[in-house]
Structure formats: C-alpha cells, structure tokens
Amino acid sequence: MSTTQERVSVDHRDALRAQLLAWYAAHRRDLPWRRTDDAYSVWISESMLQQTRVETVIPYFERFLKRFPTVEALAEADIDEVLASWSGLGYYSRARRLHAAAREIQDRHDGEFPQTRDEAEGLPGVGSYTAGAVLSIAYGLDEPLVDGNVRRVLARWFAVEGVVTKAEPRREIEGLAAALVGGVNDPGSWNQALMELGATVCLPKDPRCDSCPVMTECRARARGLERTVPELPVRPTPIDVELEMFLVHDHGRVLLRRRDEGGRMAGLWELPTREVAAAEQRLFPAELELELLQREEVGELRHSITKHRIRARVLRAVPGRDELPEGWAWFERSEIEALGVTGMTSKALTLGRARSR
C-alpha cells in the first residue's frame, strides 16, 4: 500500500482544496448548526447526526437547543427531560452519554467543550469523529474527521483498496484526512465540505460525478471504479421480529412500562409489548397477573432497529384491575409528551389516536 505522502502530493492537495472549498462556498446547504461556530451547538448537532438523516435532525436540534440552550442547562437537567427531548431520534445511549458529558464539562472544564483532542475524546460519547468536528468547526484547529461520507469521498479520490472498515484501509483513510486538513486556512469549512460532497454528490450507489467539482482529481473515476469503491463489509442478514403492542386504557389514561436500566433503550417508557414467537411469555410480570379484556385490533406498524425488521400488531385493551408493580404507571395523554418513550411506542400512540378519530 502506498504511503500517504506518495498519495497526496502538494499540487494534488492544493487542487483538491481550491476546487472543493470554492464549490462548498457556492453550494452548501443552509443548515441551522452551520449558522454558528458555538462549540456546544456543534457538539449537539454532530451527536444527533450520527446514523440519522439531516432532515430528521433539524427539528430535534432546534427544539433541543431551545430547551437546553447551554452546557449548564443540559448538565442540570433531569435525564428524563433529556430522553423526552430525544424521543424519536433513536440510539438513546447517545442522549445518556450527552447528558453525562455535559456534567463532566460543567464540573471539570468550566462549562466549555475542551480544546484538545485527548480531553475531548475523554468525554462520554465523544469519539475521534465528534472531537475532530467540534475542534475544527468551533475552534478552527486543523483536526481531521472521518465519518461515512468522508470515508467514501477519500476512498474514491485516492482509489483506496480493500474493505474500508478493516484496519489497513481505515488507517490509510485516516492518514489521508489528516494530510488534507493539515495547514488548511479554514479547517472547519474543509471538513464540512468533505461531508457535504459525500452527502449530496459522492453518493453511495449512484455518485453524481458530472456534478463533482473535483471529478478530474478522482482516481476511482479515472479508473472506472466510482461505483465499486469503497468496498464495504457484507451486511448481516436482517432478522424479522413479530410483536404485539397493547394500548391499555383506563378512564383516559394509558398504561406504560419503564424499560430496565442497562439494556437497549434503558429507562424509556413503552407500551406493554410481547414477542409473538415467545408463545409462553407473560405480557406482564408474574406478580401482576393483569388480564387484558376486550381486545380490539387498531392496526399494524413497521419499525427497524439495527439489523432487526419489526412488524407489530397494535391492539386496544382494558385492564382487569388497577394494581401495578414497580416500573408500571398510568399516564394522561398530556403527560406522555414529557416522557422519553421508545420510537415504536410513539408510532403506536400516533396510530391509536388516528384510528380513534
């Protein structure tokens, strides 16, 4: 494998910088987190954008900053408030780590996101990518970042061989990112330009090469490899899961269960749910033995979590008694808006409201 120095000559680097930055200045999307260089805002946006589409993040970002405008506000908030504001974005461990990191920033860094990579990566949930984003965009430091978009762009520009998530290709791409950002006049704009090109032009399946400002510098394009580079790992076979979810009502209230701490979606509230394949699984804890009466099908929803493809039947029911064990509670509909609920529960409640009109 070629060294980074062999792959990135000064002339090649300068051509890439000039062409890409000129394109970015003229074509970049107007996104709310690009209207500020505030480290806190950049950090929140980058945390939300991990594995989530830009269009989905925009309203969450704006509501989150309105509710928690500063590190101090986020650090002092109850975790339930944070989860409620995050509800629907998925990957809820991000919200928990964000909250923990805010407290650490408040306690150990005088309320300011740290300005060194080591200190930044020492925060809960802040890895190499997030650290590079905040340090370059907010503080103007020539720190590299590599996300999926940047990885794809650099792999094509330099025709990187091998599965890009494996050790050698990954290290090569990280070296290329560092070489390209080193000494650039505006590291934040450069890193955002790389991400923007990957998000809007250098697309995974159908790259828009004719619209690319650096097409003439792209080695994969020159070799006719733009649709086969980068080489990606084989995706795991999806797992189909069939569930039943119960809208249990009592005098306008809805029954919810709090998920256990430490597992997936820890601490979030959900409707009573069971997997259909587990025929002997109890719906409720053994000590409750709550019978569901008058079951009525509301509808069906679909949901995806990592490699799981979920199909859920939503059923309306009424309880046989009110006594509930720890972790179960009745909520008025107006109260549910302030809770952190699972994405499937949010979908089921919306379906239930639509079918009751």
C-alpha positions in Angstrom: 0.0 0.0 0.0 1.3 3.4 -0.9 2.3 5.9 1.8 0.2 8.9 2.5 2.9 11.2 1.2 3.0 9.3 -2.1 -0.7 9.5 -2.5 -1.0 13.3 -1.6 1.4 15.5 -3.5 1.4 19.2 -2.7 -0.1 20.0 -6.2 -2.8 17.4 -5.8 -3.7 18.6 -2.3 -3.8 22.2 -3.4 -6.1 21.4 -6.3 -8.5 19.4 -4.1 -8.6 22.2 -1.6 -9.2 25.0 -4.0 -11.9 23.2 -6.0 -13.8 21.7 -3.2 -13.8 24.9 -1.0 -15.0 27.0 -3.9 -17.8 24.5 -4.6 -18.8 24.4 -0.9 -19.0 28.2 -0.6 -21.4 28.3 -3.5 -23.5 25.1 -2.9 -23.5 24.3 0.8 -26.9 23.7 2.4 -28.2 26.2 4.9 -28.4 24.1 8.0 -29.1 25.6 11.4 -25.8 24.3 13.0 -23.8 26.0 10.2 -25.0 29.4 11.3 -22.8 29.3 14.4 -19.4 28.3 15.5 -20.5 27.8 19.1 -18.8 24.6 20.3 -21.9 23.5 22.3 -24.2 23.8 19.3 -21.7 22.0 17.0 -21.3 19.2 19.6 -25.1 18.7 19.9 -25.6 18.7 16.1 -22.8 16.2 15.5 -24.1 13.9 18.3 -27.6 13.9 16.7 -26.3 13.4 13.2 -24.7 10.1 13.9 -26.6 7.4 12.0 -29.5 9.9 11.5 -30.6 11.8 8.4 -30.2 15.6 8.3 -33.8 16.2 7.6 -34.8 14.2 10.7 -32.3 16.0 12.9 -33.2 19.7 12.1 -36.4 20.0 14.2 -34.9 17.9 17.0 -31.8 20.1 17.1 -33.8 23.3 17.2 -36.1 22.1 19.9 -33.2 20.6 21.9 -31.3 23.9 21.9 -34.4 25.8 22.9 -34.9 23.5 25.8 -31.2 23.2 26.8 -29.5 26.3 25.4 -26.2 25.8 27.2 -24.0 23.1 28.7 -25.1 24.2 32.1 -28.8 23.8 31.3 -28.2 20.3 29.9 -26.0 19.3 32.8 -28.6 20.4 35.4 -31.5 18.8 33.6 -33.0 15.5 34.8 -32.2 12.6 32.5 -35.9 12.0 31.9 -36.2 15.5 30.4 -33.2 14.8 28.1 -34.7 11.5 27.0 -38.1 13.1 26.3 -36.4 15.7 24.1 -34.5 13.0 22.3 -37.5 10.7 21.9 -37.9 9.6 18.3 -34.3 10.1 17.3 -33.3 6.6 18.3 -30.0 5.3 19.6 -30.9 6.6 23.1 -27.5 5.8 24.5 -26.3 8.9 22.7 -28.6 11.1 24.8 -27.4 9.5 28.0 -23.8 10.0 27.1 -24.5 13.6 26.0 -26.0 14.3 29.4 -23.1 12.6 31.2 -20.6 14.6 29.1 -22.4 17.9 29.8 -22.0 17.3 33.5 -18.3 16.4 33.1 -17.8 19.6 31.0 -19.5 21.6 33.7 -17.6 20.1 36.5 -14.1 19.6 35.0 -13.8 22.1 32.1 -15.5 25.2 33.4 -18.5 24.7 31.2 -16.5 24.9 27.9 -16.0 22.0 25.5 -12.3 21.2 25.8 -9.9 22.4 23.0 -7.6 19.4 22.9 -8.3 16.0 21.2 -7.2 14.0 24.2 -9.5 15.9 26.6 -12.4 15.9 24.1 -12.2 12.2 23.5 -12.1 11.7 27.2 -15.7 12.8 27.4 -18.5 10.2 27.4 -19.7 9.5 23.9 -17.1 11.7 22.2 -15.0 9.7 19.8 -12.5 10.6 17.1 -15.1 11.9 14.6 -17.0 14.1 17.1 -13.8 15.5 18.6 -12.5 16.4 15.1 -15.8 18.0 14.1 -16.0 20.3 17.2 -12.3 21.2 17.3 -12.2 22.1 13.6 -15.6 23.8 13.2 -15.8 25.6 16.5 -12.1 26.3 17.3 -10.5 26.3 13.9 -8.0 23.6 14.7 -6.7 21.5 11.8 -8.0 18.3 13.2 -9.3 15.6 10.8 -12.6 13.8 11.0 -13.8 10.7 9.2 -17.5 9.7 9.0 -19.2 7.6 6.4 -19.4 10.4 3.9 -15.8 11.4 4.3 -14.6 7.8 4.2 -16.4 7.3 0.9 -15.1 10.5 -0.7 -11.5 9.8 0.3 -11.7 6.2 -0.8 -12.8 7.3 -4.2 -10.4 10.2 -4.6 -7.5 8.0 -3.9 -8.9 4.6 -5.1 -8.2 3.0 -1.7 -8.3 -0.8 -2.0 -9.9 -3.2 0.5 -12.8 -3.2 2.8 -12.7 0.4 4.2 -13.7 -0.6 7.8 -10.7 -3.0 8.1 -7.6 -1.9 9.8 -5.2 -1.1 6.9 -7.7 0.8 4.7 -9.1 2.5 7.7 -5.7 3.8 8.8 -4.9 4.9 5.2 -8.1 6.9 5.0 -7.4 8.5 8.4 -3.9 9.4 7.3 -5.3 11.0 4.1 -7.8 13.0 6.1 -5.1 14.3 8.4 -2.8 15.2 5.4 -5.5 17.1 3.6 -6.7 19.2 6.6 -3.2 19.9 7.9 -2.3 23.6 7.3 -5.6 24.5 5.5 -6.8 28.0 6.2 -10.3 27.1 7.4 -10.3 23.5 8.8 -14.0 23.7 9.7 -15.1 24.6 6.2 -12.8 22.0 4.7 -14.2 19.2 6.9 -17.8 20.3 6.3 -17.1 20.5 2.6 -15.9 16.9 2.6 -19.0 15.8 4.4 -21.3 17.9 2.1 -19.8 16.4 -1.0 -20.4 12.9 0.3 -23.9 13.7 1.4 -25.1 15.4 -1.8 -22.8 14.4 -4.8 -20.5 11.5 -4.0 -23.4 9.2 -3.1 -23.0 5.5 -2.1 -24.8 3.8 -5.1 -25.2 6.5 -7.8 -22.4 9.1 -7.5 -23.2 12.3 -9.4 -19.8 12.5 -10.9 -20.8 15.1 -13.6 -21.7 17.5 -10.7 -18.5 16.9 -8.8 -16.1 19.9 -8.5 -13.1 17.6 -8.2 -14.0 14.9 -10.8 -10.8 15.4 -12.7 -8.8 14.7 -9.4 -10.7 11.5 -8.6 -8.6 8.3 -9.2 -11.6 5.9 -8.8 -13.4 7.9 -11.5 -10.3 7.8 -13.8 -10.2 4.0 -13.5 -13.9 3.5 -13.8 -14.2 2.3 -10.2 -16.5 5.0 -8.9 -19.4 2.5 -8.3 -17.3 -0.2 -6.8 -15.1 1.9 -4.4 -15.2 1.9 -1.5 -15.5 -1.8 -0.8 -17.9 -2.3 2.1 -18.3 -5.1 4.6 -21.1 -7.6 4.0 -24.2 -6.6 5.8 -25.7 -9.1 8.3 -28.9 -10.8 7.2 -31.9 -8.9 8.6 -33.8 -10.6 11.5 -37.6 -10.5 11.3 -39.4 -10.0 14.5 -43.2 -10.0 15.1 -44.6 -8.2 18.1 -47.9 -7.4 19.8 -48.3 -4.0 21.4 -51.2 -3.1 23.7 -52.9 0.2 24.1 -54.3 -0.3 27.6 -56.7 2.4 28.5 -58.5 3.3 31.8 -60.5 6.5 32.1 -58.4 8.3 29.5 -55.1 7.1 30.9 -52.6 4.9 29.1 -50.6 2.1 30.7 -46.8 2.3 30.2 -43.9 0.2 31.4 -40.4 1.6 32.1 -37.6 -0.4 30.4 -34.9 -1.8 32.7 -31.7 0.2 33.2 -28.6 -1.2 31.4 -30.3 -2.7 28.4 -31.3 -1.3 25.0 -33.3 1.9 25.3 -32.7 1.8 29.0 -35.1 3.9 31.1 -37.5 4.7 28.3 -41.2 4.1 28.6 -43.1 1.7 26.3 -46.5 0.2 25.8 -47.0 -3.4 27.1 -45.3 -5.4 24.4 -44.5 -9.1 23.7 -42.9 -11.1 21.0 -45.4 -13.3 19.2 -42.8 -16.1 18.8 -42.5 -16.4 22.6 -45.8 -18.2 23.0 -45.4 -18.8 26.7 -44.1 -15.3 27.5 -46.1 -13.4 30.1 -47.2 -10.0 29.0 -47.0 -8.6 32.5 -44.8 -9.5 35.5 -46.0 -12.7 37.3 -46.9 -10.8 40.4 -49.3 -8.6 38.5 -51.3 -11.2 36.6 -53.2 -8.5 34.9 -55.9 -9.8 32.5 -56.5 -7.8 29.3 -60.1 -7.5 28.3 -62.0 -6.5 25.2 -59.0 -6.8 22.8 -59.5 -4.8 19.6 -57.0 -4.6 16.7 -56.0 -1.0 16.0 -53.6 -1.6 13.1 -50.1 -2.6 12.2 -46.8 -0.7 12.2 -43.3 -1.5 11.0 -40.0 -0.4 12.6 -36.3 -1.1 12.2 -33.7 -1.2 14.9 -30.1 -2.1 13.7 -30.5 -5.4 11.9 -34.0 -6.2 13.2 -37.0 -5.6 11.0 -40.0 -5.4 13.2 -43.7 -5.9 12.4 -46.1 -5.1 15.3 -49.8 -5.5 15.7 -51.3 -2.8 17.9 -54.2 -3.9 20.0 -56.5 -1.9 22.2 -57.5 -3.4 25.5 -58.8 -2.6 29.0 -57.3 -3.9 32.2 -58.9 -6.2 34.7 -57.5 -4.3 37.7 -55.5 -1.2 38.6 -52.8 -2.5 41.0 -49.4 -2.1 39.3 -45.9 -3.2 40.3 -42.9 -1.0 40.3 -41.9 0.3 36.9 -45.5 0.4 35.6 -47.7 3.5 35.6 -50.8 5.2 34.2 -50.3 8.4 32.3 -52.7 11.0 31.0 -52.1 11.7 27.3 -50.8 15.2 28.0 -48.2 13.7 30.4 -46.8 11.3 27.8 -45.4 14.3 25.8 -43.0 15.0 28.6 -41.7 11.4 28.8 -39.0 9.6 26.9 -40.8 6.9 25.0 -39.5 4.3 22.6 -39.9 5.0 18.9 -42.3 2.1 18.5 -44.4 3.4 21.3 -44.6 6.8 19.7 -45.7 5.3 16.5 -48.3 3.1 18.2 -49.8 6.0 20.1 -50.0 8.1 16.9 -51.7 5.2 15.2 -54.1 4.8 18.1 -55.0 8.5 18.0 -55.6 8.4 14.3 -57.9 5.4 14.5 -59.9 6.8 17.3 -61.0 9.9 15.4 
